[in-house]
Amino acid sequence: MRLRVVSCHLLVVSCATALAQSQTTAPTGLIIGQVVDAATNRPVPEAEVRLRTGTGQTPPNGRVIADPEGRYFFVGLAAGTYQLQATKGGYGDGFYGMRRPPRIAVLPGIDGLGLELSEGQRVLDATILVWKHASISGVVTDDSGEPIVGTIVRPFMRTIVNGRPRFVGSGRSIAVTDDRGIYRAIGLTPGDYVIAVAATHSTRPAFAVVVPGYQPAGVEFFGTGGREAPTLGSFRTQRFGDYMLTTEHGLPIPTVSSQTDRLAVYQTTYFPGVSVPSEAGIVSIAAGEDRGGVSIQMRLTPSVRVSGQLVGREVVGQQNLQLIPAATRDLPIPDPYQSAMSMTDMSGQFTFLAVPPGSYLLRVFAQLPATAGSSSRGEMLWASQPIAVGAADIDGVVVPLRPAVPIAGRVVVARGVDVQAGSQPTLETSVTFDPDDGIGMGFSARSDAKGAFTTGLPGGSYYVSAQPPRGWFISSVAAGGRVLNDSPVDVADALDIVVTVSNVSSRVEVTVRDAPAAVEGLARVMVFPADRPAWSDHGPRSPRFQTSRAGSGGDTFTGLPPGDYFIAAVREEHAIEWLDPKFLDLLSRVATRVTVFEGQSQSVAVRLSVVR
């Protein structure tokens, strides 16, 4: 105890000395704090602490190393808002104000509090909590119980996307089995996980496979870019006639079954050894936990050949195809594993050599060469069709490439908006199209100064959102005459999009009546629609879901579309549950209900709510 007191005394003396050296013209703000293990409440020594300004910049004196008692300090600080981040090997990054580890994906910026510092203010208790990383380990074995060496094991963490559960992987936590078949996924944050061993088999025409010392020009397989294509003669590449079969993710190459005379392959397998995603077991881990025994045994399955022809337009050669299991959607993963991949030859013919039985979606995206002298990309073509694979080979599959569905749109000013006489507002607006299932990348377009834009999309269902110029707000987004709000739109035929903007927006000023919590920045105000179905089915950029840290002067929310809303203030630690429908249900029971009208301003006072 005496040593700790002496350490703290020396720290304060050091701070005072440093401040004394500063003249009256220099900033005199001071922050003293400690990095603490959230589970044990013990100090974390030698953690790196970074201080960032409100603009996200790290000043020259904004990086320090905590002492053996986990204490740190920053001196000579000007008035402003600062963010504090602590980093330590074996721990997840901690932020000042974070009270629980992140378990569910949240809106950008909800990773800690902004510490507001007035001129000359001294903050002496800026504690930063950190949580120890967890791990999951086990053994991966083959059909006969022997260890599989060098295969990739990937954990997927449960999160919330568009109000619906998703499982998201992290490249940092990918594990590889050793010579005993043992894997250990490290660096995991507390949460719920699914563990998977992926099995993907890629079939290439022989010309697309690298012969040692020779690289065919202009051949790129599945966006490999700078990554080398498999080399002829490598451990996991085998030739079958005019095609080369490669096993991805470190699994052994297929063998011919003596019983069926077909290639026997491993399917993507989830703990505890199932190939159906919906049957995958959930592994829940706490901070610092080392969970063992999460083992997976792979099973060999007879496979078949699927072949056919890609047709349509003039470019059909060297195009990439994917076979995605339909059951993947039962375990929603934003980047689902493909069971098989292939590339067409120069005539457009394709072959998948090792496809296990099941229902699949065959998907193709092709890009035509750009027109000579044009700076824009060439036309996009696409195909998506279901394929049911049984016990027999499937030949003669015809896959017609379709042109992208044309989208034409315009940005217009809402009726009654007062635009200065003789002036023409600049309506350059970014319009985004996000797949409604949260799987895959979105598409975007940008309007010209007059508000016109065009683009093309693969067929499917999309959420449409827009980001208007500064000083303007979105009044509505309509497709084919139907106002979308948070509803997706089916893109099958040519579509007309109208984005209506206004320079007058609804304005809701929220004050948290529990002054100490608001002033100290320990509360967060949340605004969400009273329409319950919208909680579990909305776009990723919905303006109807907004949140802000509670400030001493209140918080202002703009751009809320007309409608009924719940407004509530909760402790900052609940921010990690933001957008989880279960949490919103609890929050709605203690929230204040308001009605927002277009262009109307109103003030709302709420109390800090306790959510259990």
Steps between C-alpha positions, in 0.01 A plus 500: 500500500783739589671437167179581315453823694861599432458415131185709477671786695797498262261498205316808626833673576621419148179642354529813716863548396411461135220751541727745682732498203213615281446874486163663538459516125527122461203262546481362853243221475590173674374142474613233747365147485562129533468197273314221683414138420119500491470142630747516791500875572880481508723760333640416157865610485681631194188544291529751219254787541417727208323832518311625195338835440143551387622486138661161556856631495768389747700802626880478539466427872203271452664162560628371836579167666326427830719441806511172701178606674327556167495878553549757225467876454481766230591863571483829317158429346284767342125511550317255277369147465745212526483126457723263696597156372705235681682217318674204659608166359255226596218750553243657277530875451331695778346846478422748772132464591456146369350289777449168321687326218345531153286191432275635227582722203396858561492827316836658415636709787355294783837382623542731797418838647623839402655663805412869499773716651448867582779756513745407777284210622663210683345153463660267754300176460491409130486123543520286185371143521648227283386142452734207458477316172345154501589196292331193352693183424441145386609227259404458134504139381423323174251228420711235674578711806851600393608863549471737204812715485514858371129558453334833579248533784296816520281633783195712416364734767133578540409857418201701381471625141190689384329388820560133424757257644813442296824314562807699406855371469824675584824445312698548822341196667543246219685191625697228320531143628846377600659158444263353760191648337467744789387857441471795737310811397627790708423869540126440542271747671228364730193386311325220315686319221456242227815305409546384139747311285439611144527266203511665159604325181611710204500371144711685244576436137857374476612822326409701812732306728854620541778279372818564700693779332206608279213739572224522236424861415166654587366211708358580843299246697237625745663834559834355604672821394855476625441158659651217299275245337560138608806347342490181298639224717427673829372295792132590461468528122426195286436462126191329359506511120482859379428634847692558819331447838626694801388455858484831688542575873767236556289183472640188326429447130201275417550128450303258284260294709540126448126451560353765267792561262444870559711768662446498875523852645468677832213746540509818704448374854388683813553407863400243626554326162194593294477621140158664534557858620179520701621205710825672598568521872543837669816541707468776763817636660574752773788746527834321548344154463700220334232270360630161393342188358332673206597223258375425150511173307476536123304243298572395141205537263468369141491788252382553144595709198299804396578649160342731248530809286504869580322684219409856412681799357848482354706432813449155650858372543702517822198583714475392865206299635400414857281229647364620835304256719140616540513386864760767573215744550385295798821610668529854367865576427570822304768325291374142466734218414470372145487122465654526155648753261579481133624698202374480145733410217532726196174365351299560816482139614538427871539197724474447874678170570420433867153611610330327797123437478282793605320813387713783367490844350724538195620860481701688239612862481683607184640835395524593132809691387463876510440684174820626340583846632244476781599556863199309635477125555341274243150361522426249775336165423363253750324168547341334799308174481424208734649157440397178678780244516426134564692176455553530123716730288328805354607609151369753251407773748437820305570819693393815313683817596266792552579868474478696822151628577501867396432748780421859412440754769478863590530716807222758533422780743187450710198714423473820697871520572620858493789520255666837459372672187725462199711228661518136403593271791778247443340159541801270486386205710646158574243220461578156648341162429559239775389134464211446737642170627819673614707260289749634249608848401268788423499729198500876479436779252552875512275758342622794300451862608146495360411186693499239219669161543509163327645163596444128455437227758485121503147380563404472863350684795666818628470771761539843342647789696642840410748750636403853387726806474579691817207706622243270337298213645327198353121536496431170327640235268254349253533221244245449226273749674511319837654672802751255646584630849671192647348253252719327241420515130511207257727574206395286204409749227602856419432716803451871558628641830392841631686650797319801646709744702419803709700770673250491787518204736324373805690592814470324834695639795541250783608588852591239760360622834753299702756781477804326655479204262461729202779735599742215570422346164378171646169490315394442142181621335335259257225574248328214316166445324193390693428262212615169651540304171758760394728398786585169335480603136660827397782629284852553633475877451148559625447861622230375738762356736718767657710518813725754669693538822309713745654845541452758771329733255265238354510308172343589166374245250429610143392321185248271672228406248144577617351237729478371856820441698628385837764712673697375798823567688698211644838442657780501245578130550170411332622657176654167397147354481373775273293366205437162664119457476490328842666800660272744315200309635622553858589861429159579350336420836677788672535737201310820420282486191493799265358579157728670249358723226695618199664836558383519861725573800425370847669449834484182707625441854573142607640335809783251510335158468607178666477203263521146638 
